[in-house]
Amino acid sequence: MYKMSAYVLCLTRAVMRNKFWSSCVTFKVITLASLMFYLGVVQHSKDKLAPFRLPSEVRCPTNLSQRPSKLFNSLKDGNIFFVETSDRVQPNFLSLCAVESAARVHPDTKVTVFMKGLFGGNGTVPRNLGLSLLGCFPNVEIRPLDLMDLFANTPLYAWYSSAWRKWEPHRLPILSDACRIAILWKYGGIYLDTDFIVLKDLKNLTNSIGTQSTYVLNGAFLAFDREHIFMERSLQNFVKNYNAWIWGHQGPQLITRVFKKWCSVRRLRDSHGCKGVSILPREAFYPIRWQDWKRYFDVITSAELDGLLGNTYAVHIWNKKSEGTEMKIGSKTMLDQLFSQKCPSTYELMQLDP
């Protein structure tokens, strides 16, 4: 017992004499543990994204408007964009609903879905349930996401070329944050996260950002003209103030930083927009706060739902929080009603999922 106490005392003295090296070792251990935890979370998330247990072909709805494909040849014509930055090529039901709802509300607008998992393939879209369903909509286009090509001629090219970036925490969310501002800078149009359900026409919203709270804007919805100077400033700020260790620093916080400087304000409440850029009220895209995400799984009447979302263009489901929570078909919860009304084809397929 005495020998053990003496050993501990000796070790303690050694640590005190070498505080600097002890701090370095501690930091490395914590960093390694954080990285292992992050990789474990990513793997766990991948496990939750199991392939659909359904046929790879679906019967397309008969009431879809058949628009000539020649109307949708260019990316530079005010498209609606979605991005999948993981290697997943089988969209989950919420992603399907997001794209379907956007396509139904905007039959004359091309809805482009960029998928990183398709890049480097044989040029054909794989046959699976989700992509078969999206193929039913003539205004939906699935494109491979070539990141080097997307970031070319932008400040993000050198950033993305750094090989060690792949070891950073929050890698996929940060990559998504980078893609959206690069896409809008190069092509212009509307960007939406894949956990939105579109309720109303978005085409009259230009050079606009949605307000998440009193203190933060959110880039889950963005609408900007091609090569808009605000997006250029966002690209520059992304690299200049890069920090991979703070959640949201390259996303909502970046958009908020750039807007405050753009309008020369210290608080969001001091401006609703300036110099051609407007910020929309919280109810426009985030009527349910992320802290209240469980409300989507509460039973609600149709009248209550209409009253809650009367001023909402597209509703954000906060998938980071709600993922894994079961939505019961026919339960009349808020999310159940949104699916059945705004993405009925996806809803029908969900009823077949065992």
FENSULSUL-V580351 format. One line per field, one symbol per residue. phi: phi as a letter, one per 40 degrees, with the letter a starting at -180 (. if undefined). Layout:
BEGIN
phi=???
END
This chain:
BEGIN
phi=.ccccccccccccccccbdcccccccccccccccccccccccccccccccdccbdcbbccdccccccdcccbcbcbbgcbbbbbccccbbcccccccdcccccccbccbcbbbcbccccgccgbcccadccccccccccbbbbccccccccdgbccccccccccdccccfdcdcccccccccccccbghbbbccbbbcbbcbcccbfbbcccacbbcbccbabaccfccccccccccdccbcaccbcgccbdccdcdccdcdbfbcbcccabiafgbbbccdccbbcbcccbdcccbccaccccccccbcbbcabccfcdccdgccbccgcgcdcdcccccbaccccccccccc
END
